[in-house]
Amino acid sequence: MPHDPYTALYIHIPFCASKCAYCDFHSFATSTEDAAMESYVDDLILQIKRYAQEGELANLSTIYMGGGTPTHLGHGLLTRLLYAISLYVHLDRIEEFTIEANPESLTEAMVKDIWSLGVNRLSLGVQSFDDAVLASIGRAHTALDALHAIERAKTRFANVSVDLICGLPHQTRESFLADVQRAIDAGVVHMSIYPLSVEQGTSLARSLRKGTITLPDDDEVACMLEDAQALLGQAGFSRYEVANYARPGFASVHNASYWQGHPYLGLGQSAATMTQNAERRMRVVDGEVTDDLDERQMAAEDLMLSMRMTAGADAELVARASALIPETLPVLEELEAQGLVVCRDGAWQPTERGWLCGNELYGALLDLAP
């Protein structure tokens, strides 16, 4: 269908050194010698060339390479892919180019070369700085590996982010807060903090069923999140999205594009593409349509997505939704009465309780246009 230009590009690399206990993403453990990785990169390069020739990459402002573990490709394959991107994308127009990395596969040479090829942001999958916790979830690195990787990244990159997870096996409120402090002390400028989600089919779920591990309860996890927010605030970080904190000027532009309804192109296995125009929004994964929304459903989804952001839904977004869905304001007012949102200066913003009760908040807004 005729569509608005893509402003974001996501490239999925499904290869990892090992499969983590909690992971249900499309990824699999692969030897660094596996020829499948080279074939995969070659196919990605062909796709990038084709989309560039069709003019689909002309309006990009962000690129994000995730996984899996992109750095598990190794220095040669990763730089080959990045060089191809530099040939077909106007990198001088790219505001943010992120690569996800794991500590065990981020080398000093790789840091230098990916920076020289246009990458300007690194996101490190740390998850914890506690070796016992890392071992319990099958991570391939140690706490010391993670700290060394942050130092390597900072030799070239001003914009370094880390991911942390709370609610993991062997984790306490005190130990998680120590993880957050260690990340702050390491000098990162962005932090993503996720509560553990136990997904069916993972080894973590199987261990829980067998009773071989236990996890912190929901109340303790909620306390961990509150503690982290307080500590990060004291350290100069602002929470701009439900799971993301940044120092001034370092909020992720690419991450925010997902919550602001910007069209994005996904390349690689399991990568989602969101295509839209004024009347229709579609998401496609591996050639299959997963969402097909009309104008009213788009408006409801935009409201829901905005509630992941601290800024929430501004007056213009609410007015646009109200014109299509008259029930919009009454529903927002009911959510305010429940303490899930608050109206400030014409903008409707999520409260802390709204984020903790996200299913209720997001579900009520999506239900405006089922």
Phi, psi and chi 1 to 4 in degrees:
 res  aa     phi    psi   chi1   chi2   chi3   chi4
   1 MET       -  152.5   68.8  178.8 -172.8      -
   2 PRO   -59.8  135.3  -20.1   31.4      -      -
   3 HIS  -142.9  159.9   62.5   83.2      -      -
   4 ASP   -64.9  152.9  -62.8  -20.6      -      -
   5 PRO   -63.8  145.4  -19.7   31.1      -      -
   6 TYR   -71.6  133.2  -63.8  119.0      -      -
   7 THR  -109.4  -11.3   60.8      -      -      -
   8 ALA  -133.9  144.4      -      -      -      -
   9 LEU  -122.9  127.4  171.3   64.3      -      -
  10 TYR  -115.4  132.0  173.8   75.4      -      -
  11 ILE  -120.4  122.8  -60.4  172.5      -      -
  12 HIS   -99.8  128.0 -171.7   71.7      -      -
  13 ILE  -114.1  110.7  -53.2  -64.1      -      -
  14 PRO   -87.0    4.4   32.5  -35.7      -      -
  15 PHE   -93.3  142.4  -50.5  107.9      -      -
  16 CYS  -141.0  161.7  -72.0      -      -      -
  17 ALA   -69.5  -35.9      -      -      -      -
  18 SER  -155.8  161.7   59.5      -      -      -
  19 LYS   -93.2  120.2 -173.2   78.4  170.7  177.7
  20 CYS   -71.9  153.5  -62.9      -      -      -
  21 ALA   -61.9  -30.6      -      -      -      -
  22 TYR   -95.1   -6.6   56.6   82.0      -      -
  23 CYS   -81.1  126.2 -178.4      -      -      -
  24 ASP  -121.0   16.2   74.2  -29.0      -      -
  25 PHE   -70.4  164.6  -64.6  148.9      -      -
  26 HIS   -75.8   92.5  179.0   78.2      -      -
  27 SER  -156.5  158.0   62.6      -      -      -
  28 PHE  -154.7  149.6   36.6   86.3      -      -
  29 ALA   -68.7  132.0      -      -      -      -
  30 THR  -140.2  137.5  -52.3      -      -      -
  31 SER   -65.4  145.9  162.2      -      -      -
  32 THR   -65.9  -12.7   54.3      -      -      -
  33 GLU   -96.0    0.0  -54.5  -58.9  -41.2      -
  34 ASP   -68.5  124.4 -165.3  -33.9      -      -
  35 ALA   -66.4  -16.3      -      -      -      -
  36 ALA   -61.8  -30.0      -      -      -      -
  37 MET   -68.7  -41.2  -68.3 -158.7  -67.1      -
  38 GLU   -64.7  -42.4 -176.5  171.0    8.1      -
  39 SER   -61.8  -39.6  -62.6      -      -      -
  40 TYR   -64.2  -44.9 -171.1   87.3      -      -
  41 VAL   -64.6  -42.0  167.0      -      -      -
  42 ASP   -58.7  -41.0  -72.5  -16.6      -      -
  43 ASP   -67.4  -39.8 -175.1   61.4      -      -
  44 LEU   -60.6  -42.0  -80.5  175.2      -      -
  45 ILE   -62.8  -40.4  -68.6  170.8      -      -
  46 LEU   -62.9  -40.8  -70.5  174.2      -      -
  47 GLN   -65.4  -43.1  -69.7 -177.7   60.4      -
  48 ILE   -61.0  -43.4  -69.3  165.2      -      -
  49 LYS   -61.3  -44.4 -179.9  179.3  179.4  180.0
  50 ARG   -63.7  -47.2  175.9  168.2   62.1   84.3
  51 TYR   -65.6  -34.6  -82.0  106.3      -      -
  52 ALA   -64.3  -43.4      -      -      -      -
  53 GLN   -64.6  -27.9  -69.9  172.3  -21.2      -
  54 GLU   -85.0   -0.7  -67.1  170.6   -2.6      -
  55 GLY    81.3   10.3      -      -      -      -
  56 GLU   -79.8  -10.7  -61.7  -76.5   21.5      -
  57 LEU  -106.7    8.2  -52.5 -176.4      -      -
  58 ALA   -74.5  -21.8      -      -      -      -
  59 ASN  -113.3   16.8  -63.9   95.2      -      -
  60 LEU   -67.1  141.8  -64.0  178.4      -      -
  61 SER  -120.2  -16.4   59.1      -      -      -
  62 THR  -139.5  150.4   66.9      -      -      -
  63 ILE  -132.4  139.2  -57.2  173.3      -      -
  64 TYR  -137.0  123.9 -166.3  104.1      -      -
  65 MET  -109.9  114.2 -167.9  179.0  -63.0      -
  66 GLY  -129.1 -170.1      -      -      -      -
  67 GLY  -169.5 -150.9      -      -      -      -
  68 GLY    51.3 -162.4      -      -      -      -
  69 THR  -136.2   97.6  -49.9      -      -      -
  70 PRO   -53.4  -37.6  -30.0   37.4      -      -
  71 THR   -70.7  -13.4   48.4      -      -      -
  72 HIS   -69.4  -15.5 -173.6   62.0      -      -
  73 LEU   -60.0  -25.8  -72.4  173.8      -      -
  74 GLY    91.4  163.3      -      -      -      -
  75 HIS   -58.4  -47.1 -175.0  -87.7      -      -
  76 GLY   -65.5  -51.0      -      -      -      -
  77 LEU   -67.9  -39.4  -75.6  178.2      -      -
  78 LEU   -64.7  -44.7 -177.1   57.1      -      -
  79 THR   -69.8  -30.7   53.2      -      -      -
  80 ARG   -62.3  -44.0 -176.6 -162.4  -57.5 -179.6
  81 LEU   -65.0  -43.0  177.8   55.9      -      -
  82 LEU   -66.3  -37.2  -69.2  172.5      -      -
  83 TYR   -63.2  -40.7  178.3   69.2      -      -
  84 ALA   -62.4  -42.2      -      -      -      -
  85 ILE   -59.6  -41.3  -67.7  170.9      -      -
  86 SER   -63.6  -25.3   73.9      -      -      -
  87 LEU   -76.2  -32.0  -66.8  177.6      -      -
  88 TYR  -112.0   -6.1  -62.4  113.3      -      -
  89 VAL  -123.1  139.4  176.2      -      -      -
  90 HIS   -76.7   89.8  -64.6  -68.9      -      -
  91 LEU   -65.7  -22.0  -69.3 -178.8      -      -
  92 ASP   -68.2  -15.3   56.0  -27.9      -      -
  93 ARG   -97.7   -3.6  -56.7  175.9 -170.9  172.6
  94 ILE   -85.8  118.2  -60.9  -61.0      -      -
  95 GLU   -76.4  -37.0 -179.2  177.2   -2.4      -
  96 GLU  -143.9  129.1 -177.3 -177.9  -79.8      -
  97 PHE  -131.4  106.3 -170.5  162.9      -      -
  98 THR  -107.3  141.2  -58.2      -      -      -
  99 ILE  -124.6  133.2  -73.7 -175.4      -      -
 100 GLU   -79.7  142.7  -70.1 -177.2  -11.1      -
 101 ALA  -142.2  150.0      -      -      -      -
 102 ASN  -107.4  147.4  -84.8   -6.0      -      -
 103 PRO   -56.0  -36.1  -29.7   37.7      -      -
 104 GLU   -72.5  -15.3   73.7  -81.8   -2.4      -
 105 SER  -118.5    6.1   54.2      -      -      -
 106 LEU   -95.9  105.3 -176.2   68.7      -      -
 107 THR   -96.2  164.4   66.1      -      -      -
 108 GLU   -62.0  -42.5 -177.1  177.8   -9.0      -
 109 ALA   -64.8  -38.5      -      -      -      -
 110 MET   -63.9  -43.6 -171.6 -178.1  -69.7      -
 111 VAL   -56.4  -47.5  166.5      -      -      -
 112 LYS   -62.8  -44.2  -67.3  177.2 -179.9  177.5
 113 ASP   -76.9  -38.8  -75.2   -9.6      -      -
 114 ILE   -69.5  -31.9   65.4  176.9      -      -
 115 TRP   -64.7  -42.9  178.6   81.3      -      -
 116 SER   -69.2  -19.5   67.7      -      -      -
 117 LEU   -96.5   13.5  -74.7  166.0      -      -
 118 GLY   109.2   -8.4      -      -      -      -
 119 VAL   -71.1  133.9  179.2      -      -      -
 120 ASN  -125.7    7.6   59.1   17.4      -      -
 121 ARG  -148.4  134.1 -177.9  173.9 -176.5  -90.7
 122 LEU  -117.1  134.7  -82.8 -178.7      -      -
 123 SER  -117.5  112.7  177.9      -      -      -
 124 LEU   -97.3  127.8  -67.9  169.1      -      -
 125 GLY   -81.9   85.8      -      -      -      -
 126 VAL   -89.6  -50.6  171.0      -      -      -
 127 GLN    71.6  -43.7  -42.9  -45.0   -5.4      -
 128 SER  -162.3  156.5  175.1      -      -      -
 129 PHE  -107.4   17.6  -69.8   99.0      -      -
 130 ASP  -107.6  117.0 -175.2  -46.6      -      -
 131 ASP   -61.7  -35.7  -75.7  -20.6      -      -
 132 ALA   -65.9  -40.6      -      -      -      -
 133 VAL   -66.0  -45.5  172.4      -      -      -
 134 LEU   -59.1  -43.1  -69.1  169.0      -      -
 135 ALA   -64.6  -35.8      -      -      -      -
 136 SER   -68.6  -22.3   74.5      -      -      -
 137 ILE  -108.9    7.0   56.1  175.1      -      -
 138 GLY    78.0   24.3      -      -      -      -
 139 ARG   -70.6  150.2  -63.6  -64.8  -72.1  176.5
 140 ALA   -93.5    6.7      -      -      -      -
 141 HIS  -127.9  166.8   68.7  -89.9      -      -
 142 THR  -106.3  172.8   65.6      -      -      -
 143 ALA   -60.7  -41.7      -      -      -      -
 144 LEU   -64.2  -39.3 -168.9   58.6      -      -
 145 ASP   -56.9  -43.4  -67.8  -24.8      -      -
 146 ALA   -64.3  -44.3      -      -      -      -
 147 LEU   -64.2  -39.9  -68.9  169.9      -      -
 148 HIS   -65.6  -37.7  -73.0  164.8      -      -
 149 ALA   -65.0  -39.9      -      -      -      -
 150 ILE   -61.5  -43.1  -67.2  169.6      -      -
 151 GLU   -63.6  -41.7  -72.6  -55.2  -51.1      -
 152 ARG   -61.8  -45.2  -79.9 -165.7  -65.2  -85.1
 153 ALA   -59.7  -40.1      -      -      -      -
 154 LYS   -71.0  -11.9  -73.3  167.1   55.3 -175.5
 155 THR   -67.1  -22.7   60.9      -      -      -
 156 ARG  -124.5  -33.0  -73.0  -67.6 -173.5  -81.9
 157 PHE  -102.8  125.8  -68.2   86.2      -      -
 158 ALA   -78.2  -25.5      -      -      -      -
 159 ASN  -107.0   93.7 -164.8  -17.3      -      -
 160 VAL  -120.4  127.2  178.2      -      -      -
 161 SER  -116.8  152.8  174.5      -      -      -
 162 VAL  -128.8  149.4  -60.4      -      -      -
 163 ASP   -99.3  136.7  -69.1   -8.1      -      -
 164 LEU  -129.0  149.6  -64.2  176.6      -      -
 165 ILE  -120.7  136.3  -60.2  177.6      -      -
 166 CYS  -112.8  153.2   63.4      -      -      -
 167 GLY    92.2   19.2      -      -      -      -
 168 LEU   -83.3  162.7  -68.5  167.8      -      -
 169 PRO   -57.4  144.7  -22.3   32.2      -      -
 170 HIS    67.5    6.9  -54.2  -65.5      -      -
 171 GLN   -96.5  139.7 -161.4  173.4   56.2      -
 172 THR  -118.5  169.7   65.6      -      -      -
 173 ARG   -57.5  -42.1 -174.2  172.0  174.0 -179.6
 174 GLU   -69.8  -40.6  -66.8   73.2   23.0      -
 175 SER   -70.3  -34.6   70.3      -      -      -
 176 PHE   -68.3  -41.0  176.9   68.6      -      -
 177 LEU   -62.5  -34.3 -159.3   58.8      -      -
 178 ALA   -64.5  -36.8      -      -      -      -
 179 ASP   -59.7  -46.5  -76.4  -14.1      -      -
 180 VAL   -61.5  -42.9  176.6      -      -      -
 181 GLN   -64.3  -39.2 -174.2   63.0   59.0      -
 182 ARG   -64.6  -36.9  -70.1 -173.0   83.1  175.0
 183 ALA   -66.1  -42.1      -      -      -      -
 184 ILE   -60.7  -48.0  -66.8  169.4      -      -
 185 ASP   -63.4  -27.7  -67.0  -17.1      -      -
 186 ALA   -73.9  -13.1      -      -      -      -
 187 GLY    91.8   19.5      -      -      -      -
 188 VAL   -72.9  158.3  -57.6      -      -      -
 189 VAL  -111.9   -3.2  -63.7      -      -      -
 190 HIS  -146.9  143.2 -174.8  -78.4      -      -
 191 MET  -140.9  131.5 -146.1  175.2  -61.0      -
 192 SER  -107.6  126.9  -62.3      -      -      -
 193 ILE  -123.4  118.5  -63.7  179.5      -      -
 194 TYR  -118.8  134.6  -56.8  103.5      -      -
 195 PRO   -72.4  141.8   24.6  -30.0      -      -
 196 LEU   -60.0  134.0  176.4   67.1      -      -
 197 SER  -115.0  122.3  177.4      -      -      -
 198 VAL   -89.9  110.3 -180.0      -      -      -
 199 GLU  -101.0  138.9  -55.5  -66.3  -15.4      -
 200 GLN   -61.3  143.1  -66.6  -54.8  -51.7      -
 201 GLY    92.0   -7.6      -      -      -      -
 202 THR   -89.4  160.1   61.8      -      -      -
 203 SER   -66.8  -27.8   63.8      -      -      -
 204 LEU   -63.6  -44.1 -179.9   65.7      -      -
 205 ALA   -62.4  -38.9      -      -      -      -
 206 ARG   -66.7  -39.7  -69.0 -170.1  -69.5  -88.0
 207 SER   -65.5  -37.0  -64.1      -      -      -
 208 LEU   -65.2  -41.5  -82.4  173.0      -      -
 209 ARG   -63.5  -36.6  -76.6 -162.7  -58.4  -88.3
 210 LYS   -77.7  -14.9  -66.7  175.0 -176.8  176.0
 211 GLY    78.8   18.1      -      -      -      -
 212 THR   -83.5  -14.1   55.9      -      -      -
 213 ILE  -136.8  159.1   63.0  166.3      -      -
 214 THR  -128.0  157.7   58.1      -      -      -
 215 LEU  -124.4  154.4  -60.0  175.6      -      -
 216 PRO   -57.4  146.9  -22.2   32.8      -      -
 217 ASP   -78.4  171.9   62.3   30.3      -      -
 218 ASP   -59.8  -38.3  -70.1  -14.7      -      -
 219 ASP   -64.4  -40.3  -71.7  -18.7      -      -
 220 GLU   -68.1  -38.4 -170.0  167.8    9.2      -
 221 VAL   -63.3  -42.1  171.1      -      -      -
 222 ALA   -60.0  -39.2      -      -      -      -
 223 CYS   -65.8  -38.8  -71.8      -      -      -
 224 MET   -59.2  -44.6  -69.7  178.2 -175.4      -
 225 LEU   -64.9  -41.0  -67.8  169.9      -      -
 226 GLU   -66.0  -42.1  -69.5  171.7   -2.1      -
 227 ASP   -60.7  -43.4  -69.7  -13.9      -      -
 228 ALA   -62.7  -43.3      -      -      -      -
 229 GLN   -60.7  -43.6 -178.2  175.0    8.4      -
 230 ALA   -64.4  -45.5      -      -      -      -
 231 LEU   -65.2  -43.0 -177.7   58.3      -      -
 232 LEU   -66.6  -37.3  -74.7  163.3      -      -
 233 GLY   -61.6  -41.7      -      -      -      -
 234 GLN   -64.0  -28.6  -66.4  166.4   10.7      -
 235 ALA   -89.5    2.8      -      -      -      -
 236 GLY    95.7   10.1      -      -      -      -
 237 PHE   -91.8  144.5  -72.3   73.6      -      -
 238 SER  -113.3  141.4  -63.5      -      -      -
 239 ARG   -86.5  112.2 -169.5  179.3 -169.0  179.8
 240 TYR  -105.7  -11.9   68.1   94.8      -      -
 241 GLU  -148.6  161.2 -167.7  -97.3  -14.3      -
 242 VAL   -52.4  -33.6   60.6      -      -      -
 243 ALA  -116.3    6.6      -      -      -      -
 244 ASN  -127.9  136.8  -73.0  -69.8      -      -
 245 TYR  -128.0  145.6  -60.5   79.4      -      -
 246 ALA  -149.1  149.9      -      -      -      -
 247 ARG   -71.6  159.7  -68.4 -165.9 -178.7  -82.0
 248 PRO   -52.0  129.2  -28.0   36.3      -      -
 249 GLY    88.4    0.2      -      -      -      -
 250 PHE  -120.7   14.8  -70.3  100.6      -      -
 251 ALA   -62.3  140.5      -      -      -      -
 252 SER   -74.3  120.6  172.2      -      -      -
 253 VAL   -68.8  -40.6 -178.2      -      -      -
 254 HIS   -65.6  -47.7 -175.8   91.7      -      -
 255 ASN   -57.1  -44.0  -69.3  -10.8      -      -
 256 ALA   -64.4  -28.9      -      -      -      -
 257 SER   -62.1  -31.0   70.3      -      -      -
 258 TYR   -65.9  -36.2  -68.8  124.6      -      -
 259 TRP   -87.7   -7.9  -42.2  127.9      -      -
 260 GLN  -107.5   11.3  -66.2  169.2  -20.6      -
 261 GLY    71.9   29.1      -      -      -      -
 262 HIS   -86.4  137.3  -62.5  165.7      -      -
 263 PRO   -65.2  139.3  -17.6   30.4      -      -
 264 TYR  -137.1  149.8   50.9   85.7      -      -
 265 LEU  -107.0  130.6  174.9   65.2      -      -
 266 GLY  -112.2  129.4      -      -      -      -
 267 LEU  -119.8  141.9  -59.6 -178.9      -      -
 268 GLY   104.8  165.8      -      -      -      -
 269 GLN   -59.1  131.8  -64.3  173.1   10.2      -
 270 SER    69.8    4.8   85.4      -      -      -
 271 ALA   -77.3  133.5      -      -      -      -
 272 ALA   -89.4  141.6      -      -      -      -
 273 THR  -114.0  132.7  -68.7      -      -      -
 274 MET  -113.3  116.2 -168.5  -87.3  -89.9      -
 275 THR  -115.5  136.6  -57.5      -      -      -
 276 GLN  -152.1  159.4   69.0 -179.8   16.3      -
 277 ASN  -135.9 -164.8   54.8   32.3      -      -
 278 ALA   -66.0  -24.2      -      -      -      -
 279 GLU  -109.5  -12.1  -66.9   82.1   29.8      -
 280 ARG  -152.0  145.1 -171.3  179.8 -174.9 -170.6
 281 ARG  -132.3  129.3  173.5  178.1  -65.6  163.7
 282 MET  -127.8  143.1  -65.3  178.5   65.0      -
 283 ARG  -118.2  136.9  -70.3 -173.9 -179.4   85.0
 284 VAL  -130.9  132.3  178.3      -      -      -
 285 VAL  -128.2  122.5  177.8      -      -      -
 286 ASP    50.6   42.3  -65.5  -25.9      -      -
 287 GLY    82.0   -3.5      -      -      -      -
 288 GLU  -105.5  133.3  -61.6  -68.3  -32.1      -
 289 VAL   -75.4  121.6  175.7      -      -      -
 290 THR  -102.9  -23.2   58.9      -      -      -
 291 ASP  -142.6  140.4  -71.5  -59.6      -      -
 292 ASP  -143.4   98.2 -167.8  -10.6      -      -
 293 LEU  -107.8  141.7  -51.5 -177.4      -      -
 294 ASP   -87.9 -176.1   61.5   25.1      -      -
 295 GLU   -62.3  -40.7 -166.1  173.4    4.4      -
 296 ARG   -67.3  -42.4  -66.0  177.8   76.5 -104.9
 297 GLN   -65.8  -35.2  -68.6  167.9  -36.3      -
 298 MET   -61.2  -43.7  -72.2  168.3   59.9      -
 299 ALA   -63.5  -42.4      -      -      -      -
 300 ALA   -64.7  -41.2      -      -      -      -
 301 GLU   -66.0  -39.7 -176.9  177.2   74.7      -
 302 ASP   -61.0  -39.1  -74.9  -17.9      -      -
 303 LEU   -62.2  -46.7  -80.4  175.8      -      -
 304 MET   -61.6  -47.3 -178.5  -84.4  -70.6      -
 305 LEU   -62.6  -36.4  -68.4  173.2      -      -
 306 SER   -62.6  -25.8   74.8      -      -      -
 307 MET   -76.4   -3.7  -69.7  -60.3  161.9      -
 308 ARG   -80.7  -17.6  -68.9 -166.9   58.5  102.4
 309 MET   -97.8  145.5  -54.0  -72.1  -68.2      -
 310 THR   -58.0  -37.3  -58.8      -      -      -
 311 ALA   -68.2  -24.8      -      -      -      -
 312 GLY    69.1 -150.4      -      -      -      -
 313 ALA  -101.0  119.8      -      -      -      -
 314 ASP   -77.5  173.6   61.7   21.8      -      -
 315 ALA   -60.6  -36.7      -      -      -      -
 316 GLU   -65.1  -43.2 -179.4 -178.1  -10.5      -
 317 LEU   -65.0  -42.3  176.6   56.3      -      -
 318 VAL   -65.8  -40.4  172.7      -      -      -
 319 ALA   -64.1  -40.9      -      -      -      -
 320 ARG   -64.3  -42.5 -171.7  163.2   66.0 -113.7
 321 ALA   -66.4  -39.4      -      -      -      -
 322 SER   -64.9  -33.9  -62.9      -      -      -
 323 ALA   -64.9  -30.8      -      -      -      -
 324 LEU   -93.6  -31.4  -66.1  164.5      -      -
 325 ILE  -131.2   96.6  -49.4  169.1      -      -
 326 PRO   -59.1  -22.2  -24.1   34.0      -      -
 327 GLU   -77.5   -1.9  -58.5   83.7    5.0      -
 328 THR   -57.2  -55.6  -64.3      -      -      -
 329 LEU   -63.7  -44.3  -86.4  176.7      -      -
 330 PRO   -57.3  -38.6  -26.9   34.8      -      -
 331 VAL   -67.9  -42.6  166.8      -      -      -
 332 LEU   -62.3  -39.8  -74.4  170.4      -      -
 333 GLU   -65.6  -37.3  -71.0  166.0   -5.4      -
 334 GLU   -67.1  -39.8  175.1   58.6   28.1      -
 335 LEU   -64.6  -34.3  -69.2  170.2      -      -
 336 GLU   -66.5  -40.7 -175.9  175.0   36.6      -
 337 ALA   -62.9  -29.4      -      -      -      -
 338 GLN   -83.5   -4.2  -64.2  172.5   23.6      -
 339 GLY    81.1   16.4      -      -      -      -
 340 LEU   -93.2  -24.2  -58.1 -179.8      -      -
 341 VAL  -138.4  166.4  -59.8      -      -      -
 342 VAL  -141.9  144.1   61.7      -      -      -
 343 CYS   -99.3  121.1 -173.7      -      -      -
 344 ARG  -130.0  119.2  -65.5 -169.2 -177.4   97.3
 345 ASP    53.4   39.2  -59.0  -37.3      -      -
 346 GLY    86.4   -8.6      -      -      -      -
 347 ALA  -101.4  141.5      -      -      -      -
 348 TRP  -102.1  117.7  -67.5   83.6      -      -
 349 GLN  -120.2  145.9  -61.5  168.7  -21.0      -
 350 PRO   -70.3  144.8   27.6  -34.8      -      -
 351 THR   -92.2  171.5   62.8      -      -      -
 352 GLU   -59.4  -40.3 -175.0   65.6   29.7      -
 353 ARG   -64.6  -36.6 -176.1  169.8 -175.8  -86.8
 354 GLY   -60.8  -39.7      -      -      -      -
 355 TRP   -70.4  -39.8  -85.0  -21.6      -      -
 356 LEU   -67.3  -28.8  -70.5  172.9      -      -
 357 CYS  -109.2   48.2  -56.4      -      -      -
 358 GLY   -58.5  -37.2      -      -      -      -
 359 ASN   -60.3  -39.2  -71.6  -19.0      -      -
 360 GLU   -68.1  -45.6  -63.2  174.3   32.8      -
 361 LEU   -65.0  -53.6  172.2   57.8      -      -
 362 TYR   -66.2  -39.1  -54.0  144.0      -      -
 363 GLY   -64.0  -40.3      -      -      -      -
 364 ALA   -63.1  -36.6      -      -      -      -
 365 LEU   -75.9  -40.6  -64.8  173.2      -      -
 366 LEU   -63.6  -32.8  -74.3  178.1      -      -
 367 ASP   -68.7   -9.0  -74.0  -15.0      -      -
 368 LEU   -62.1  -29.7  -76.0  167.0      -      -
 369 ALA  -143.2   73.9      -      -      -      -
 370 PRO   -66.4      -   24.2  -32.6      -      -
